Amino acid sequence: MAAELTPRQKRRTHRAHRTYQTYRAVIGLGGPLLPVVSFLGRLPTAMCQLGTLLLVAETSGSLGTAGLVGGALAAGQTVGGPFVGRLADRHGQRRVVLAASCLNAVAVAALVAAALGHAPTAPLAALGVVAGLSVPQVGPLARTRLVALAHGADGEERTLAAVFSLEGTLDEVSFVLGPALVGVAAAVAHPAVALALASALLVVCGSAFALHPTARATAPSPSSRRAVRGRSLRGRAPRGRTRDRRTPRRTVYALGASAALQGGMFGACQAGITALTGDLGVPEQSGLVYGAMGAMSAVVGLAMASVPPSVGLPTRWRLATGAALVLSLPLLTVGSLFALYAVVVVLGCAYAPHLITLSGLTERAVPAHRLAESMAFMTSAVVGGQALALAVAGPLAEGRGPGAAFAVTVGSAALALLLALLVRPRTSDEAYRTAEPAEALAAPASPAAPADAVTSAPPATRGAATPPGSGRSG
C-alpha cells in the first residue's frame, strides 16, 4: 500500500500541478504554434553576433576588424530596438515584423556577400549597423503579444508571471542554442553557412510570427495611434494634449539601467570564461561553460511561475540582484575547470529571475500602447550592456587575467543591487494619479461611466475594455 503524502509533499504536488496548469493556459492563449515560431524567429538574433565575428575574422584575417563589425551590429541593435517597438505600437506588429524580417534577412545576406568578397572595413561596418537596426525584435514583441492575450483572457497575476517566465526561458534557450549552432556550422562548413541559416529563419519564421492570427491582439486602435504618435518613453505630450496614462520615466530608465547591468554581467562573464579556459589549456570548453550557465538560468526561469504572487515584483528584483552579487563573488577565486562549471551553473540561477522580474515591472510601469517599445528598450539595454562589458572586460582579461573580467561581473551585480534597493518602481496608473490636477481633470471620460473611472481602475484591468479616451488598446 502506497504511503500517504505528508502535508508538505501535498503542498508541493499541488503547487507543481497548478504551475503546470498555468503554463497550459499560457500555451492555450495563442496555440502551440506561436511559441515555436517566436522561438525560431528570435534564434537568428542570437546567431548573428557570433556568426559575424567568426565570418569577418576568417575572411579579413583581422580580429580587430571582426570586433569592429560585431560592435557595429550590436550598436545598431541597441539603437534600433526601441524604434522597431514603437513602430509596432503605432502600426501593429504584422506589418512591422514582416518588413523588418525581410530587411534584416537582406542586410545579413549582404553582409555575408561583402565579407566573402573581402570588402573594406567601412562597408562591412555599415552593413553591420543596418543588420542591427533592422532586427525584428521578435522576443520583445512576443512578450507584448502574450501579455495582451493574457489581459484579454483572465488577466491574473499568475498567468502574467507564467507569460514572462516562458518568454524569459525561450530567450535564454535561444541565446544558448544560437551560438552553439554557429559553432557547429563553422566547424563543419563555414561561418557563412550559419548566417545563411539565420537569414532563412528570419524570412520563414519571422514572417510566420508576423502573420500568426494572434497579431490582431496588439493591433492599435485609432486612439492609441494618436497617443503613440504624440509621445515617447519620456512620457511627454504635445502642448494642449492630455496624457491618458503617464509613463513613470524614472522607473523605466532605472529598469533599463538594471537590464544594461545584467548585460554587463553576461559580457564580463563571457570574457572571463574565455580567458580562464584559455589559461587552463581548454579553450574549446568556453562555449560549454557559458551554455551550462544559460541552461540552468532557463530551468530556473520556468520555475519562476511557481513563485506566489504575495512575493511582490520589487521584492523579487531585490532578491534577484542580491543573489547575483552573492553568487558572483566566487568567480574571483576560481582556478580550475570544475570550479568554474560549478560557480557559473549556480550563478545562472539568478540571471533569468532578474530579467523576468524586469519584464514584469516594465509591464506595470508603462501604458499598454507603449509596451512593445518598452520591452524592446529593455532588450536593447541588455545587448548594449553586454557589448560594452565585452569591450571593457576583454582587454582587462587579456592584460590582467580572468579575475579582472570577473571583477566587472561582480561590480555590475553590485550596481544592479544598489539600483534595486534605491528605486521604488511605480506604475503608469500611479504616475497618472499623481499628475498635475489640471492635467488629470482634463482627461476625457466615458459618458457611460463616472469621471473618476479613468483614474481609479486597478492595474488588473489592463488590457480589458476601457472607456473612450483612456488610450488603452486591446
MOVENKA-V724928 format. One record per residue. N is the residue number from 0. RES is the residue in one small letter. SS is DSSP state (H for helix, E for strand, L for the rest). PHI is phi in degrees with one decimal (NA if undefined). Layout:
N;RES;SS;PHI  N;RES;SS;PHI
//
This chain:
0;m;L;NA  1;a;L;-67.8  2;a;L;-69.6  3;e;L;-75.3  4;l;L;-69.0  5;t;L;-74.7  6;p;H;-55.4  7;r;H;-65.1  8;q;H;-64.7  9;k;H;-63.6  10;r;H;-63.8  11;r;H;-64.7  12;t;H;-63.6  13;h;H;-64.5  14;r;H;-65.3  15;a;H;-64.4  16;h;H;-65.3  17;r;H;-65.5  18;t;H;-63.7  19;y;H;-61.1  20;q;H;-65.0  21;t;H;-65.1  22;y;H;-66.2  23;r;H;-61.1  24;a;H;-65.1  25;v;H;-65.2  26;i;H;-61.6  27;g;H;-69.6  28;l;H;-60.9  29;g;H;-120.9  30;g;L;90.8  31;p;H;-68.3  32;l;H;-74.7  33;l;H;-60.7  34;p;H;-63.5  35;v;H;-67.9  36;v;H;-70.6  37;s;H;-70.4  38;f;H;-67.2  39;l;H;-66.7  40;g;H;-72.7  41;r;H;-92.9  42;l;H;-61.2  43;p;H;-59.1  44;t;H;-60.7  45;a;H;-76.2  46;m;H;-88.7  47;c;H;-69.4  48;q;H;-62.7  49;l;H;-67.7  50;g;H;-59.9  51;t;H;-64.9  52;l;H;-59.1  53;l;H;-67.1  54;l;H;-65.1  55;v;H;-68.0  56;a;H;-62.3  57;e;H;-75.0  58;t;H;-81.3  59;s;H;-97.8  60;g;L;73.4  61;s;L;-128.8  62;l;H;-68.6  63;g;H;-64.0  64;t;H;-63.6  65;a;H;-61.5  66;g;H;-65.0  67;l;H;-65.5  68;v;H;-68.0  69;g;H;-63.2  70;g;H;-65.8  71;a;H;-63.7  72;l;H;-62.4  73;a;H;-65.1  74;a;H;-64.0  75;g;H;-61.3  76;q;H;-67.0  77;t;H;-63.3  78;v;H;-77.0  79;g;H;-78.7  80;g;H;-53.3  81;p;H;-61.4  82;f;H;-68.7  83;v;H;-62.9  84;g;H;-61.7  85;r;H;-66.5  86;l;H;-61.1  87;a;H;-66.4  88;d;H;-62.3  89;r;H;-82.7  90;h;H;-112.2  91;g;L;93.0  92;q;H;-72.8  93;r;H;-59.5  94;r;H;-66.6  95;v;H;-67.7  96;v;H;-68.4  97;l;H;-59.0  98;a;H;-65.2  99;a;H;-66.3  100;s;H;-62.8  101;c;H;-67.0  102;l;H;-63.8  103;n;H;-66.3  104;a;H;-62.3  105;v;H;-65.5  106;a;H;-64.4  107;v;H;-65.8  108;a;H;-62.5  109;a;H;-65.7  110;l;H;-63.8  111;v;H;-62.9  112;a;H;-62.6  113;a;H;-66.5  114;a;H;-66.4  115;l;H;-66.4  116;g;L;-87.6  117;h;L;57.0  118;a;L;-68.0  119;p;L;-63.3  120;t;H;-63.9  121;a;H;-60.1  122;p;H;-62.1  123;l;H;-62.6  124;a;H;-64.8  125;a;H;-63.0  126;l;H;-66.1  127;g;H;-62.6  128;v;H;-62.7  129;v;H;-62.6  130;a;H;-62.6  131;g;H;-71.7  132;l;H;-61.7  133;s;L;-95.2  134;v;L;-56.5  135;p;L;-72.9  136;q;L;56.4  137;v;H;-61.9  138;g;H;-59.1  139;p;H;-59.5  140;l;H;-71.5  141;a;H;-65.2  142;r;H;-61.5  143;t;H;-60.5  144;r;H;-66.1  145;l;H;-66.2  146;v;H;-62.2  147;a;H;-61.8  148;l;H;-65.3  149;a;H;-65.8  150;h;H;-65.3  151;g;H;-73.6  152;a;H;-91.5  153;d;L;-114.0  154;g;L;67.2  155;e;L;-70.5  156;e;H;-60.1  157;r;H;-64.9  158;t;H;-66.6  159;l;H;-63.0  160;a;H;-61.9  161;a;H;-67.9  162;v;H;-59.3  163;f;H;-69.1  164;s;H;-66.4  165;l;H;-62.9  166;e;H;-66.1  167;g;H;-62.9  168;t;H;-66.6  169;l;H;-61.6  170;d;H;-62.0  171;e;H;-61.2  172;v;H;-64.3  173;s;H;-65.2  174;f;H;-80.0  175;v;H;-92.1  176;l;H;-72.5  177;g;H;-57.3  178;p;H;-60.9  179;a;H;-63.7  180;l;H;-62.9  181;v;H;-62.8  182;g;H;-61.6  183;v;H;-65.2  184;a;H;-63.0  185;a;H;-67.6  186;a;H;-74.1  187;v;H;-81.7  188;a;L;-128.1  189;h;L;-161.6  190;p;H;-57.0  191;a;H;-62.2  192;v;H;-64.4  193;a;H;-62.8  194;l;H;-71.5  195;a;H;-65.1  196;l;H;-63.4  197;a;H;-61.8  198;s;H;-62.0  199;a;H;-64.5  200;l;H;-63.3  201;l;H;-60.9  202;v;H;-67.2  203;v;H;-76.4  204;c;H;-80.6  205;g;H;-62.5  206;s;H;-66.9  207;a;H;-62.8  208;f;H;-64.8  209;a;H;-65.0  210;l;H;-88.4  211;h;L;-60.6  212;p;H;-55.3  213;t;H;-68.8  214;a;H;-59.9  215;r;H;-65.7  216;a;H;-64.3  217;t;H;-110.9  218;a;L;-64.6  219;p;L;-74.1  220;s;L;-82.6  221;p;H;-56.4  222;s;H;-67.0  223;s;H;-71.5  224;r;H;-61.7  225;r;H;-65.4  226;a;H;-66.8  227;v;H;-67.2  228;r;H;-64.2  229;g;L;-98.1  230;r;L;-140.1  231;s;L;-133.8  232;l;L;-63.3  233;r;L;-72.0  234;g;L;80.6  235;r;L;-91.5  236;a;L;-123.0  237;p;L;-59.8  238;r;L;-58.5  239;g;L;87.5  240;r;L;-108.2  241;t;L;-84.7  242;r;L;-105.0  243;d;L;-69.3  244;r;L;-146.8  245;r;L;-86.6  246;t;L;-81.0  247;p;L;-72.2  248;r;H;-65.2  249;r;H;-62.4  250;t;H;-64.0  251;v;H;-62.2  252;y;H;-67.5  253;a;H;-65.4  254;l;H;-65.6  255;g;H;-63.4  256;a;H;-64.7  257;s;H;-65.9  258;a;H;-64.8  259;a;H;-64.3  260;l;H;-67.3  261;q;H;-64.4  262;g;H;-60.8  263;g;H;-61.9  264;m;H;-62.7  265;f;H;-59.6  266;g;H;-64.6  267;a;H;-66.9  268;c;H;-64.3  269;q;H;-62.9  270;a;H;-64.5  271;g;H;-66.6  272;i;H;-63.4  273;t;H;-61.3  274;a;H;-67.6  275;l;H;-69.0  276;t;H;-64.5  277;g;H;-66.2  278;d;H;-64.5  279;l;L;-81.1  280;g;L;81.8  281;v;L;-130.3  282;p;H;-61.7  283;e;H;-68.2  284;q;H;-82.3  285;s;H;-60.3  286;g;H;-64.8  287;l;H;-67.5  288;v;H;-63.6  289;y;H;-64.1  290;g;H;-65.6  291;a;H;-63.4  292;m;H;-63.4  293;g;H;-65.6  294;a;H;-64.7  295;m;H;-64.2  296;s;H;-60.5  297;a;H;-65.3  298;v;H;-62.9  299;v;H;-66.4  300;g;H;-60.4  301;l;H;-62.5  302;a;H;-70.8  303;m;H;-61.5  304;a;H;-66.0  305;s;H;-87.8  306;v;L;-68.5  307;p;L;-64.9  308;p;L;-59.9  309;s;L;-63.7  310;v;L;-86.3  311;g;L;-65.6  312;l;H;-63.1  313;p;H;-59.8  314;t;H;-65.3  315;r;H;-63.4  316;w;H;-61.2  317;r;H;-65.9  318;l;H;-65.4  319;a;H;-65.8  320;t;H;-70.4  321;g;H;-64.2  322;a;H;-64.8  323;a;H;-61.0  324;l;H;-67.9  325;v;H;-63.1  326;l;H;-76.5  327;s;H;-86.7  328;l;H;-59.2  329;p;H;-62.0  330;l;H;-59.1  331;l;H;-70.0  332;t;H;-118.4  333;v;L;-67.3  334;g;L;-142.2  335;s;L;-134.9  336;l;H;-65.9  337;f;H;-62.0  338;a;H;-63.7  339;l;H;-63.4  340;y;H;-57.3  341;a;H;-61.3  342;v;H;-68.8  343;v;H;-72.1  344;v;H;-65.1  345;v;H;-66.9  346;l;H;-61.4  347;g;H;-60.3  348;c;H;-63.9  349;a;H;-94.5  350;y;H;-75.2  351;a;H;-62.2  352;p;H;-56.6  353;h;H;-64.7  354;l;H;-67.2  355;i;H;-63.9  356;t;H;-65.3  357;l;H;-61.4  358;s;H;-63.6  359;g;H;-63.4  360;l;H;-65.8  361;t;H;-65.4  362;e;H;-60.0  363;r;H;-79.9  364;a;H;-84.1  365;v;L;-117.5  366;p;L;-63.1  367;a;H;-59.6  368;h;H;-82.8  369;r;H;-119.5  370;l;H;-69.3  371;a;H;-62.5  372;e;H;-60.8  373;s;H;-69.6  374;m;H;-64.7  375;a;H;-66.9  376;f;H;-61.6  377;m;H;-65.0  378;t;H;-63.0  379;s;H;-63.7  380;a;H;-63.9  381;v;H;-62.9  382;v;H;-62.2  383;g;H;-64.2  384;g;H;-63.9  385;q;H;-66.1  386;a;H;-64.1  387;l;H;-65.7  388;a;H;-65.2  389;l;H;-61.8  390;a;H;-66.1  391;v;H;-86.6  392;a;H;-75.1  393;g;H;-59.3  394;p;H;-61.6  395;l;H;-62.5  396;a;H;-65.0  397;e;H;-69.9  398;g;H;-90.2  399;r;H;-122.8  400;g;L;100.7  401;p;H;-59.1  402;g;H;-58.7  403;a;H;-66.2  404;a;H;-67.2  405;f;H;-65.8  406;a;H;-64.1  407;v;H;-65.8  408;t;H;-59.8  409;v;H;-63.1  410;g;H;-62.5  411;s;H;-63.6  412;a;H;-64.4  413;a;H;-63.9  414;l;H;-65.5  415;a;H;-63.7  416;l;H;-64.1  417;l;H;-59.4  418;l;H;-63.1  419;a;H;-64.5  420;l;H;-76.3  421;l;H;-90.7  422;v;L;-96.7  423;r;L;-103.0  424;p;L;-62.5  425;r;L;-112.8  426;t;L;-101.5  427;s;H;-63.5  428;d;H;-69.1  429;e;H;-63.3  430;a;H;-62.4  431;y;H;-68.3  432;r;H;-67.1  433;t;L;-100.0  434;a;L;-70.6  435;e;L;-58.4  436;p;H;-55.0  437;a;H;-63.3  438;e;H;-68.5  439;a;H;-66.1  440;l;H;-70.0  441;a;H;-78.3  442;a;L;-65.6  443;p;L;-69.6  444;a;L;-121.6  445;s;L;-72.5  446;p;L;-60.3  447;a;L;-90.5  448;a;L;-134.3  449;p;L;-60.7  450;a;L;-62.6  451;d;L;-85.7  452;a;H;-66.0  453;v;H;-69.1  454;t;H;-93.1  455;s;H;-99.1  456;a;L;-65.3  457;p;L;-71.5  458;p;H;-57.8  459;a;H;-66.2  460;t;H;-88.1  461;r;L;-57.1  462;g;L;91.3  463;a;L;-80.9  464;a;L;-64.0  465;t;L;-129.9  466;p;L;-64.8  467;p;L;-57.8  468;g;L;94.5  469;s;L;-75.4  470;g;L;81.2  471;r;L;-79.1  472;s;L;-123.1  473;g;L;-76.3
//
